């Protein structure tokens, strides 16, 4: 169905309006899935299994639906590079961070600083305009994230290396968002993501071979986590992310990630006992307000 037609129908309009909320919910469960599966497999081994399965599924789907493939090696290279940033660097950092003791909610909080970095770079890199109100929202949201992280650091949760890995993940998804928007915003979501997951699998295999034992405990919990991350996250959430990047300004799309930390923390609380103090709740409230300010559309000139 053409994009213009889908927007004109009530169902199409409702689906477009629901996309950000669905994305936030699905993306938040990625941290939960990692927490569930990592006790039974090391991070790079876990990700290689996940990405290999997703690559096969996407290649089959792209073939069955006659999806167009890149017309040049240059275009394919840009698609692969964006995938390496959004998958290998970002997810590799997140999984390794949680594996090294950083709670799922805290890893989500560190990565939640991403909108500030994207907004700062969106002007010179993409030529987008960020208003003063949006800057205020970004700073307020950043302050809320810092407050929550500070309360957790104060009680000695996690390791310095674990937090550094979350920072690496933050850099990966920030640069990947900008790269995707600038160099390959119009990729086909079937063939393009197949290329990205295939490239990521190839890059992560040496890390698993050189630095991990590659032992997997095939428990019910691990199989559930692997299935959820393959189908719901790698196919569902990533597709939504690319659609959102294609439809909106990079700074506004990235501001959705401010909603992921509180959502992740709320899910992790009953599942893993990751409790929220009063200061953490205040910080999350500040983050939510920052998101609202960032997403307020600037007034148009008469």
C-alpha positions in Angstrom: 0.0 0.0 0.0 1.5 3.4 -0.9 2.6 5.5 2.0 0.3 8.4 1.1 -2.7 6.1 1.2 -1.8 4.4 4.5 -1.5 7.8 6.1 -5.0 8.9 4.9 -6.8 6.0 6.5 -7.8 5.9 10.2 -6.0 2.6 10.7 -2.9 3.9 9.0 -2.9 7.1 11.0 -3.4 5.2 14.2 -0.5 2.8 13.4 1.9 5.7 12.7 0.9 7.4 15.9 1.5 4.2 17.9 4.9 3.4 16.4 7.0 5.4 18.9 5.3 3.8 21.9 5.6 0.3 20.5 9.2 0.9 19.7 10.0 2.1 23.2 8.3 -0.9 24.8 10.0 -3.4 22.4 13.4 -1.7 22.7 13.2 -1.8 26.5 12.7 -5.6 26.5 16.0 -6.0 24.7 17.9 -5.2 27.9 15.6 -7.6 29.8 16.3 -10.3 27.2 20.0 -9.8 27.5 19.7 -10.2 31.3 17.8 -13.4 30.9 20.1 -15.0 28.4 23.6 -14.0 29.5 23.9 -16.3 32.5 23.9 -19.2 29.9 26.1 -17.8 27.2 28.9 -15.2 26.9 27.9 -12.0 25.2 29.6 -12.3 21.8 28.6 -16.0 21.5 25.1 -15.0 22.3 25.0 -12.2 19.7 26.6 -14.4 17.0 23.9 -17.0 17.4 21.2 -14.3 17.4 22.5 -12.4 14.4 23.1 -15.6 12.4 19.6 -16.7 12.9 18.1 -13.3 12.0 20.3 -13.1 8.9 18.9 -16.4 7.6 15.3 -15.4 8.3 15.7 -12.0 6.6 17.4 -13.4 3.5 14.6 -15.9 3.1 12.0 -13.2 3.7 13.7 -10.9 1.2 13.8 -13.6 -1.4 10.2 -14.6 -1.0 9.0 -11.0 -1.3 11.4 -10.1 -4.2 13.0 -7.3 -2.2 15.4 -5.0 -4.1 19.1 -5.3 -3.2 21.7 -2.5 -3.4 22.7 -1.5 -6.9 26.3 -0.9 -6.1 29.0 -2.1 -3.7 29.3 1.5 -2.4 25.7 1.5 -1.4 26.0 -2.0 0.2 29.1 -0.7 2.1 27.2 2.2 3.6 24.4 -0.1 4.7 26.8 -2.6 6.3 28.7 0.2 8.1 25.4 1.5 9.6 24.6 -2.0 10.7 28.0 -2.5 12.3 27.5 0.7 14.4 23.9 0.0 15.3 24.4 -3.7 15.9 28.0 -4.7 16.6 29.1 -1.7 18.5 25.8 -0.8 20.3 24.5 -4.3 21.1 28.0 -5.7 21.6 28.6 -3.0 24.2 25.3 -3.4 25.9 25.5 -7.2 26.2 29.1 -7.1 27.4 28.3 -4.4 29.9 25.4 -6.4 31.4 27.6 -9.5 31.4 30.2 -7.6 33.5 27.7 -6.7 36.2 26.0 -3.5 35.1 22.2 -3.8 35.8 19.9 -3.7 32.8 18.3 -0.5 33.9 21.6 1.3 34.4 22.9 0.2 30.9 19.7 1.6 29.5 20.2 4.8 31.3 23.7 5.3 30.0 22.7 4.7 26.5 19.7 7.0 27.1 22.1 10.0 27.0 22.2 9.4 23.2 19.7 12.1 22.2 21.9 14.9 23.6 24.8 13.7 21.4 22.6 13.3 18.3 21.0 16.7 18.8 24.4 18.3 19.1 25.7 16.6 15.9 22.4 16.8 13.9 23.0 20.5 13.0 26.5 20.3 11.5 26.1 16.7 10.1 22.5 16.6 8.8 21.6 20.3 8.7 18.7 19.9 11.1 17.6 22.7 13.4 17.4 22.2 17.1 15.4 24.8 19.0 16.2 26.4 22.4 13.3 24.5 23.9 14.6 21.3 22.6 18.1 22.0 24.0 16.4 22.7 27.4 14.6 19.4 27.2 17.8 17.6 26.2 19.7 19.1 29.1 16.9 18.3 31.5 16.7 14.8 30.3 20.5 14.4 30.6 20.4 15.7 34.2 17.7 13.1 35.1 19.8 10.3 33.6 22.9 11.5 35.5 21.0 11.6 38.8 19.8 8.0 38.4 23.2 6.7 37.4 24.8 8.6 40.3 22.5 7.0 42.9 23.5 3.5 41.6 27.2 4.3 41.5 26.9 5.5 45.1 26.1 2.0 46.3 28.8 0.3 44.3 26.8 -1.5 41.6 28.7 -2.7 38.5 32.4 -2.3 37.5 34.3 0.5 35.8 34.9 -1.6 32.7 31.2 -2.6 32.6 30.2 1.1 32.6 32.9 1.9 29.9 31.3 -0.8 27.7 27.9 0.9 28.0 29.6 4.2 27.0 31.0 2.4 23.9 27.5 1.2 23.1 26.3 4.8 23.5 28.8 6.1 20.9 27.9 3.3 18.5 24.2 3.9 18.4 24.7 7.7 18.3 27.0 7.6 15.3 25.0 4.8 13.7 21.8 6.9 13.9 23.4 9.8 12.1 25.2 7.6 9.6 21.9 5.8 8.7 20.0 9.0 8.3 22.7 10.6 6.1 24.0 7.9 3.9 21.3 5.2 3.6 17.9 6.5 4.9 16.0 4.8 2.0 17.2 1.2 2.3 14.8 -1.6 1.8 14.0 -2.9 5.3 14.2 -6.5 4.1 17.4 -6.7 2.1 19.1 -3.8 4.0 18.7 -5.3 7.4 19.8 -8.7 6.1 23.1 -7.1 4.9 23.5 -5.4 8.2 23.0 -8.5 10.3 25.2 -10.6 8.0 28.1 -8.0 8.3 27.7 -7.9 12.1 27.8 -11.7 12.4 31.1 -11.8 10.4 32.6 -9.1 12.5 31.6 -10.6 15.9 32.7 -14.2 15.1 36.5 -13.4 15.7 35.7 -11.8 19.1 33.8 -15.0 20.2 36.6 -17.2 18.9 39.4 -15.3 20.5 38.0 -14.1 23.8 35.2 -16.5 24.8 34.8 -20.2 25.5 31.7 -20.4 23.2 30.0 -22.7 25.6 26.2 -22.4 25.7 23.7 -23.9 28.2 20.6 -24.6 26.2 18.1 -24.0 29.0 14.5 -23.0 28.6 15.4 -19.5 29.7 18.1 -19.1 27.2 16.0 -20.4 24.3 13.2 -18.0 25.3 15.6 -15.1 25.4 17.2 -16.0 22.1 13.8 -16.4 20.4 12.5 -13.1 21.8 15.6 -11.2 20.8 15.7 -12.7 17.3 12.0 -12.3 16.4 10.7 -9.4 18.5 13.9 -7.2 18.8 16.0 -7.9 15.7 13.0 -8.1 13.3 10.4 -6.0 15.0 12.1 -3.2 16.9 15.0 -2.6 14.5 12.5 -2.3 11.6 10.5 0.2 13.7 13.7 2.2 14.4 14.6 2.5 10.7 11.0 3.5 9.9 11.1 6.2 12.6 14.5 7.5 11.3 13.1 7.6 7.8 10.0 9.6 8.9 11.4 12.1 11.4 14.3 14.4 12.2 17.2 12.5 13.8 17.1 14.5 17.0 13.4 13.8 17.6 13.7 10.1 16.8 16.7 9.7 19.1 14.7 11.5 21.9 12.6 8.3 22.1 15.5 6.6 23.8 15.0 8.8 26.8 11.8 6.8 27.5 13.7 3.5 27.4 15.5 3.7 30.8 12.4 4.2 32.9 10.5 1.6 31.0 13.4 -0.9 31.4 13.8 -0.1 35.0 10.1 -0.7 35.7 10.3 -4.1 34.0 13.6 -5.0 35.7 12.3 -4.2 39.1 9.9 -7.2 39.6 12.0 -9.5 37.4 15.5 -8.9 38.8 15.0 -6.9 42.0 16.6 -3.7 40.5 15.0 -1.3 42.9 14.4 2.4 42.4 15.2 4.9 45.1 13.4 8.3 45.5 16.3 10.1 43.8 16.1 7.6 40.9 12.4 8.2 40.5 13.0 12.0 40.5 15.6 11.6 37.9 13.3 9.5 35.7 10.6 12.1 36.1 13.0 14.8 34.9 14.0 12.6 31.9 10.3 12.2 30.9 9.8 16.0 31.1 12.9 16.5 28.9 11.5 14.1 26.3 8.3 16.2 26.2 10.2 19.4 25.6 12.4 17.8 22.9 9.3 16.6 21.0 7.4 19.9 21.1 7.4 21.0 17.5 8.8 24.5 16.9 6.4 27.2 15.8 6.3 27.8 12.1 6.8 31.2 10.7 3.7 32.8 9.3 
